[in-house]
């Protein structure tokens, strides 16, 4: 089986333009074919992702804002793809310039779209009038400007963008192609507000700038094959974009002769009387991520009920302190298990009491297994001890969100620098999750607001630890694989049930779907 492609470079707009020219040359047919793939890819993705909001109507109303350049052509062909999926749909096109001023390929894209029924071209003034009569569109695709945009915005573009931004009830699902139009403006603070931005062919650096997050929304990548030839150009930005292909090895058939111990033997130390669900979600994530054996060190109050609820795991009843945290006797149970284990997860929901923190520091110092630290283990003293483990100890992966990272990083605000300083692999969770080992930083845009709820990080920590237990010689890839898998499952859950009325525990049920159908070719 050939090695999967698991990441693509994130490039500046100038680097992306140069690489695209390197790939396409000056051949207009090559550019047209790329535009066709971009439009088809965006259109298909919109049909799929719209269901995160609500079911796509049989006759959707689609508004297209198209500039004269190739970004406008992508938008027009995306609308054509939506019409193929929903032939009863209605497409309203507003051009930034007249038909005569469209670039050759953009005009060709318009002709392709206009050949379909249900397509109307209106002026900006007619659009403003229709908004005033309570007209509504299910989808808005903005292709006014792409990576070639040079500020400032024209007055016509400013008015169009501001009008759409200010009409959330009239313009529903908002789509940007490549970049939200206006991103990069320095003269004022205005750009198209997208729900989804589809990066076509190359992921551009402005999408990953936190200053642009309010415009960008959820980032999705449309692979056009531009990196079939490895990128060998200059790079001002060293981060890479993770691809679903990172899941391929896990999705592949297991060896027929394998036993359970060949798929990882994980110990989980987490939970407390105050936060018992954290451990249940750790274990659920680990089991769903394929760990062969999972042993949970559990406060005795919950051991029997947890065993009844999830009998696939081994629930080792442990002493409790009066406050419901793990008692000192837990260390003895832990030492008995270490010789047979292949990884250890600790911290989720354990609490920050003095005894608990001492236990976590001892664990970080004396447990030489590959180690995942989450939540309450992410305290400065624990991290310092973990960074001082002997050379023959296994790798340490930590899984902070932004607040936890700020707590442990101190004055070291750069993620890669922090990882080098403390000799850790860090999964920095957020709308864009960044995974770094100090020498490389990869970004995962998968998932979204559906993950912004209690327990999603506990589930992820279990997955990271399970994959680490199975592939502890490749800890960075294990962390990346878990993050992408978790995010793709979240996308599948959101498409099935929306982003609001769902439970964190439901996410685990979508891990099989994400693994079997989302990793691509």
KABELJO-V935215 format. One record per helix or strand. SS is the DSSP state (alpha for helix, beta for strand). FROM is the first residue (numbers start at 0). TO is the last residue. Records with the same first field share a line. If there is no record, write none. Layout:
SS: FROM-TO ; FROM-TO
This chain:
beta: 6-10 ; 60-65 ; 89-94 ; 118-121 ; 136-142 ; 170-176 ; 195-199 ; 202-203 ; 217-221 ; 239-241 ; 264-268 ; 292-298 ; 313-317 ; 319-319 ; 325-325 ; 342-345 ; 370-372 ; 395-397 ; 424-427 ; 432-435 ; 440-443
alpha: 12-23 ; 27-51 ; 69-84 ; 98-100 ; 103-113 ; 123-131 ; 154-164 ; 204-207 ; 209-215 ; 243-250 ; 259-262 ; 275-287 ; 299-308 ; 329-337 ; 353-365 ; 374-376 ; 379-386 ; 401-408 ; 414-421 ; 448-450 ; 455-469 ; 474-496 ; 503-516
